[in-house]
């Protein structure tokens, strides 16, 4: 899935999710996180996350912007996030 910021007009057409929907996806077999108002389905990445599955599981169905910012992620890691982007947070 592409980066909504890199595509003109993509943000306005991105799938929008409310917190009530996001909070339903909070298990190892169905894990969503929110970072900078973008929604990611990280279910398939849990076993591959270099920091371990627990850190992702601790932040499922939550705004993980600050915990994500607290770690010095490489550009490759940031780019990889685009593969898991499913939409944006509707507030």
N, C-alpha and C positions, 0 to 999 in steps of 0.2 A: 504494500500500500504506500502511496506517495506521501510526501510531506505537504500538508495543507498550506504551509507558509510559502512554499516555493511555487505554488500554482496560483496564478491570478484568479481571484474569485472563488477559489476552492474552499476557503473558510466559510463562506456563506452557504455553500452547498453540502458541507460536511454533515454527516449524521450527528445529531445532537442528542445527548443523554442527560437526564436529570439524576440527581443523587439517589432518588428512590430506586431507580433501575441499577445504577452502579453498585449500590450496597448489596444487591442480590448476588454479586459475583465475587465471593470472598472465600473461596476454597482452593485447595491445591489443584483440583480438576476444573476449576472455573475461576480464574483470577484476573480481575481488572484493577488498574491503578490510574490515578489522575496525576499528571505532572504538567504544570503551567497551563491548566485548563484544557489539556488534551487527554483523551481517554485511550488507554492502551490495554489490549488483551494480552497479558503476559503468561497465560497458561502454558503455552508450548516452550517458554523460555525458562520456566522455574528450575528445571533440572540442569540448565546450562549457565545460569547466572554465576559469574565468577565470585561474587560475594556470598554465594550460597542461597538455597531456597528460602531459608528462614527470613532473610531480610525482605524479600519480595512478599512473602506471606504475611509478615507483620504490617505491610503497607497496602494490602489489597483492600479495595472498596473504600479507599481513603485518598485524601490529597497528599501525595508523596513528594510534593515540590521541594519542601525544605530538606527532608532526608536525602533526596536525590542531589540537591545542591551542596549538601555537606560532604559529599564524596567527590573526589577529583576524577570524574569520568573522562576517558579519552574521547577524541573526536570520533573514532571508530565506534565506540559504545553509543555515543549520541546519535550517530548516523544509523546504527542498528535499530534504534527505537522506532524508526519509521516503518520497519517491517511489522510492528505490532500495533500501530496506530489504527484505531477503529472509529474515532470521532472526536467531538469536542464536548465540553461541559456546557450545558445550558443552565444559566443561572437566572 
